[in-house]
């Protein structure tokens, strides 16, 4: 006899939160083994779109990540207006998001397989959430995504989800949030003082913030995402820093290193980079030494 487990509960929460309590248990009894139960729920929820069903099955089979729904009714405000959200599965024209997610995870695995092999110590960065919670806002409004409690929320209308590459970068950013949370809020303790120092130093000078921003993402009508008054948070700075690590190392492995390396931009950049590398990426830094020219990338 198979007893319901935490995995059964997680699958029901992810895939059935927007349904009546007995809808999913009737379709997929929790007496099924956990993996068969999750597969059954995926089949049940995506039954009306065979192409989306194939992609949802593939996502779960390849990654173990559940393609579920986010039932949160609001994600704060945008421009002073509450952001109303509703659960929505990636079906119909939205099924492309599933293909982009599968491709993103495949790329993460390709890059990390090499990094893990070269790192002097184990890499402590988990590349899988437990589930995706898909939702929509009705317009291309924020947030595009969120990461909390092992789940990545994914806005099917998100402005950062318009192509495969943007999805890859957005989800990696959210994966860092999950790793940061797992480590007890690493970003605040490791980078909080440094981050506040940058904010004080730059004030309202956008150009100044540009020297410290790990990515070029900006808030509309504002400045760089981690530093804008509307979104300012050391957690966002750390997530952008982690994404920069991935982007730099992906580029190095492809033979087209990004120039200049982020760490070479300032002393604050160097310190933040080194702390991230040591605590999440096994001490592996393949970017060139700052004293070397662009034609001399450093590897191992």
C-alpha positions as CSV (number, residue, x, y, z in Angstrom):
1,X,0.0,0.0,0.0
2,X,1.4,3.4,-0.9
3,X,0.8,6.2,1.6
4,X,0.6,9.8,0.7
5,X,3.9,11.6,1.3
6,X,5.2,15.1,1.3
7,X,5.8,14.7,-2.4
8,X,2.1,14.0,-2.9
9,X,1.2,17.1,-1.0
10,X,3.6,19.2,-2.9
11,X,2.2,18.0,-6.3
12,X,-1.3,18.8,-5.2
13,X,-0.4,22.2,-4.0
14,X,1.4,23.0,-7.2
15,X,-1.0,21.7,-9.7
16,X,-4.4,21.9,-7.9
17,X,-4.4,25.0,-5.8
18,X,-7.0,26.6,-8.1
19,X,-9.4,23.7,-8.0
20,X,-11.8,22.3,-5.5
21,X,-10.2,20.0,-2.9
22,X,-11.5,16.7,-4.3
23,X,-11.0,17.5,-8.1
24,X,-7.5,16.3,-8.3
25,X,-7.7,13.5,-5.7
26,X,-10.6,12.0,-7.7
27,X,-8.6,12.1,-10.9
28,X,-5.3,11.0,-9.4
29,X,-5.6,9.1,-6.1
30,X,-2.7,9.9,-3.7
31,X,-2.3,6.2,-3.1
32,X,-0.4,6.2,-6.4
33,X,3.4,6.2,-6.0
34,X,4.7,9.8,-5.8
35,X,6.1,10.1,-9.2
36,X,3.2,8.4,-10.9
37,X,0.9,10.7,-8.9
38,X,2.6,13.8,-10.2
39,X,2.6,12.6,-13.7
40,X,-1.1,11.8,-13.4
41,X,-1.8,15.3,-12.2
42,X,0.1,16.8,-15.1
43,X,-1.9,14.7,-17.5
44,X,-5.1,15.8,-15.8
45,X,-4.3,19.5,-15.9
46,X,-2.9,19.7,-19.4
47,X,-5.4,17.2,-21.0
48,X,-7.0,19.8,-23.3
49,X,-3.8,20.7,-25.1
50,X,-1.8,17.8,-26.3
51,X,1.2,19.9,-27.3
52,X,1.4,21.6,-24.0
53,X,0.9,18.3,-22.3
54,X,3.9,16.8,-24.1
55,X,6.1,19.8,-23.0
56,X,4.8,19.7,-19.4
57,X,5.6,16.0,-19.3
58,X,9.0,16.6,-20.7
59,X,9.8,19.4,-18.2
60,X,8.9,17.1,-15.3
61,X,10.6,14.0,-16.8
62,X,13.9,15.9,-17.4
63,X,14.0,18.1,-14.4
64,X,11.6,16.9,-11.7
65,X,10.0,20.4,-11.6
66,X,6.3,20.5,-11.4
67,X,4.4,22.8,-13.9
68,X,1.8,24.3,-11.5
69,X,-0.2,27.4,-10.8
70,X,0.2,30.5,-8.6
71,X,-3.0,31.4,-6.8
72,X,-1.7,34.6,-5.2
73,X,-4.3,37.2,-6.0
74,X,-1.9,40.2,-5.9
75,X,1.8,40.8,-6.2
76,X,2.0,44.3,-4.7
77,X,1.6,47.5,-6.7
78,X,3.1,48.9,-9.9
79,X,3.1,52.6,-10.4
80,X,0.8,52.9,-7.4
81,X,-1.8,50.5,-8.9
82,X,-2.4,47.1,-7.3
83,X,-1.2,44.2,-9.6
84,X,-4.1,41.7,-9.8
85,X,-3.0,38.2,-10.8
86,X,-4.8,35.0,-11.6
87,X,-3.6,31.4,-12.0
88,X,-3.0,30.3,-15.5
89,X,-1.4,27.2,-17.1
90,X,0.9,27.6,-20.1
91,X,-1.4,26.2,-22.7
92,X,-2.4,27.4,-26.2
93,X,-0.2,30.2,-27.4
94,X,1.5,30.2,-24.0
95,X,2.9,26.7,-24.3
96,X,6.1,28.2,-25.8
97,X,7.1,29.1,-22.3
98,X,7.5,25.5,-21.4
99,X,9.8,24.9,-24.3
100,X,11.9,27.9,-23.3
101,X,12.1,26.6,-19.7
102,X,13.2,23.2,-20.9
103,X,15.9,24.8,-23.1
104,X,17.0,27.0,-20.1
105,X,17.5,24.0,-17.8
106,X,19.4,22.2,-20.5
107,X,21.8,25.1,-20.9
108,X,22.3,25.4,-17.1
109,X,23.2,21.7,-17.0
110,X,25.7,22.1,-19.9
111,X,27.5,25.0,-18.2
112,X,27.4,23.6,-14.7
113,X,28.7,20.2,-15.8
114,X,31.9,21.9,-16.7
115,X,32.0,24.2,-13.7
116,X,31.5,21.4,-11.3
117,X,34.3,19.4,-12.9
118,X,36.7,22.3,-12.6
119,X,35.7,23.7,-9.2
120,X,38.3,23.2,-6.4
121,X,35.4,22.6,-3.9
122,X,31.8,21.5,-4.3
123,X,29.4,24.0,-5.9
124,X,26.6,24.8,-3.5
125,X,24.0,26.2,-6.0
126,X,20.8,24.2,-6.7
127,X,19.6,24.5,-10.3
128,X,16.0,23.2,-9.7
129,X,13.0,24.7,-8.0
130,X,10.4,22.3,-6.7
131,X,7.7,23.8,-9.0
132,X,6.7,26.7,-11.2
133,X,3.6,28.6,-10.3
134,X,2.3,30.1,-13.5
135,X,0.1,33.1,-13.4
136,X,-0.9,36.1,-15.5
137,X,-1.4,39.8,-15.0
138,X,-3.4,40.6,-18.1
139,X,-0.8,43.0,-19.3
140,X,3.0,43.0,-19.4
141,X,3.2,44.1,-15.8
142,X,5.6,43.2,-13.1
143,X,6.6,41.0,-11.5
144,X,7.8,38.8,-14.4
145,X,8.8,36.2,-11.8
146,X,9.4,35.6,-8.1
147,X,11.2,32.9,-6.1
148,X,10.3,31.8,-2.6
149,X,9.8,28.6,-0.6
150,X,11.2,26.4,-3.3
151,X,8.8,27.7,-6.0
152,X,9.4,30.1,-8.9
153,X,6.4,32.1,-9.9
154,X,6.2,32.8,-13.6
155,X,4.1,35.5,-15.2
156,X,3.0,34.5,-18.6
157,X,2.5,38.2,-19.4
158,X,5.9,39.2,-18.0
159,X,7.9,41.7,-19.9
160,X,11.1,39.6,-19.3
161,X,9.5,36.5,-20.8
162,X,9.4,37.3,-24.5
163,X,12.2,35.1,-25.8
164,X,14.2,32.1,-24.8
165,X,17.3,34.0,-23.6
166,X,15.4,36.4,-21.4
167,X,13.6,33.5,-19.8
168,X,17.0,31.7,-19.1
169,X,18.4,34.8,-17.4
170,X,15.2,35.6,-15.5
171,X,14.9,32.1,-14.1
172,X,18.5,32.0,-13.1
173,X,18.0,35.2,-11.2
174,X,15.0,33.5,-9.4
175,X,17.0,30.4,-8.7
176,X,19.5,32.5,-6.8
177,X,16.7,33.8,-4.6
178,X,15.8,30.2,-3.7
179,X,19.4,29.5,-2.9
180,X,19.8,32.7,-1.0
181,X,16.7,31.8,1.1
182,X,18.0,28.3,1.6
183,X,21.2,29.8,3.0
184,X,19.3,31.9,5.6
185,X,19.4,35.2,3.7
186,X,23.0,35.1,2.6
187,X,22.8,38.3,0.6
188,X,21.9,40.5,3.6
189,X,24.7,39.2,5.8
190,X,27.4,38.9,3.1
191,X,26.6,41.9,1.0
192,X,24.3,44.2,2.9
193,X,26.9,46.7,4.2
194,X,28.6,46.8,0.8
195,X,25.3,47.4,-0.9
196,X,24.2,50.2,1.4
197,X,27.6,51.8,0.8
198,X,27.0,51.9,-2.9
199,X,23.6,53.4,-2.4
200,X,25.0,56.2,-0.2
201,X,27.8,56.8,-2.6
202,X,25.7,57.2,-5.7
203,X,22.6,58.8,-4.3
204,X,20.5,59.7,-7.4
205,X,23.3,59.5,-9.9
206,X,22.3,56.8,-12.5
207,X,25.7,56.9,-14.1
208,X,27.3,56.1,-10.8
209,X,25.0,53.1,-10.3
210,X,26.0,51.8,-13.7
211,X,29.5,51.2,-12.4
212,X,28.2,48.7,-9.8
213,X,25.2,47.1,-11.6
214,X,25.9,43.5,-12.5
215,X,23.3,43.6,-15.3
216,X,21.8,46.3,-17.5
217,X,18.2,45.7,-16.4
218,X,16.5,49.0,-15.6
219,X,13.2,49.9,-14.0
220,X,11.0,51.8,-16.5
221,X,11.6,55.5,-16.0
222,X,14.1,54.6,-13.3
223,X,17.6,53.3,-12.8
224,X,19.3,49.9,-12.5
225,X,16.9,47.3,-11.0
226,X,18.7,46.5,-7.7
227,X,19.3,50.2,-7.0
228,X,16.1,51.9,-8.1
229,X,14.1,53.4,-5.2
230,X,11.1,51.3,-6.2
231,X,12.9,48.0,-6.2
232,X,16.0,48.6,-4.1
233,X,17.1,45.4,-2.3
234,X,20.4,43.7,-1.6
235,X,18.7,40.4,-2.5
236,X,18.1,41.7,-6.0
237,X,21.7,42.9,-6.2
238,X,22.9,39.5,-5.2
239,X,20.7,37.7,-7.7
240,X,21.9,40.0,-10.5
241,X,25.5,39.3,-9.4
242,X,24.9,35.5,-9.5
243,X,23.4,35.9,-13.0
244,X,26.5,37.8,-14.0
245,X,28.6,34.9,-12.8
246,X,26.6,32.6,-15.0
247,X,26.8,34.9,-18.0
248,X,30.5,35.5,-17.7
249,X,31.4,31.8,-17.3
250,X,29.0,30.7,-20.1
251,X,30.7,33.2,-22.3
252,X,34.2,32.1,-21.3
253,X,33.4,28.5,-22.0
254,X,32.0,29.6,-25.4
255,X,35.3,31.4,-26.2
256,X,33.7,34.9,-26.1
257,X,34.4,36.3,-22.7
258,X,32.5,39.4,-21.5
259,X,34.7,42.4,-21.2
260,X,35.5,43.8,-18.8
261,X,34.9,41.2,-16.1
262,X,32.5,42.6,-13.5
263,X,35.0,42.3,-10.7
264,X,37.4,44.6,-12.4
265,X,35.0,47.6,-12.3
266,X,35.6,48.7,-8.7
267,X,36.8,47.5,-5.3
268,X,33.1,46.9,-4.3
269,X,32.6,44.7,-7.4
270,X,35.7,42.7,-6.6
271,X,34.7,42.1,-3.0
272,X,31.1,41.1,-3.9
273,X,32.3,38.8,-6.6
274,X,34.8,37.0,-4.4
275,X,32.2,36.4,-1.7
276,X,29.7,35.0,-4.1
277,X,32.4,32.8,-5.8
278,X,33.6,31.4,-2.5
279,X,30.2,30.8,-0.9
280,X,28.1,29.4,-3.9
281,X,30.5,28.4,-6.7
282,X,33.2,26.4,-5.0
283,X,35.8,29.1,-5.3
284,X,35.9,28.7,-9.1
285,X,36.5,31.9,-11.0
286,X,37.5,31.5,-14.7
287,X,37.4,35.2,-15.5
288,X,40.8,36.8,-16.3
289,X,42.9,38.7,-13.7
290,X,42.1,42.3,-13.7
291,X,45.7,43.2,-14.4
292,X,45.7,41.2,-17.6
293,X,44.5,42.5,-20.9
294,X,41.2,41.3,-22.6
295,X,43.2,38.9,-24.8
296,X,44.4,36.9,-21.7
297,X,41.4,35.2,-20.1
298,X,42.2,32.9,-17.2
299,X,41.0,29.4,-17.1
300,X,41.9,26.0,-15.6
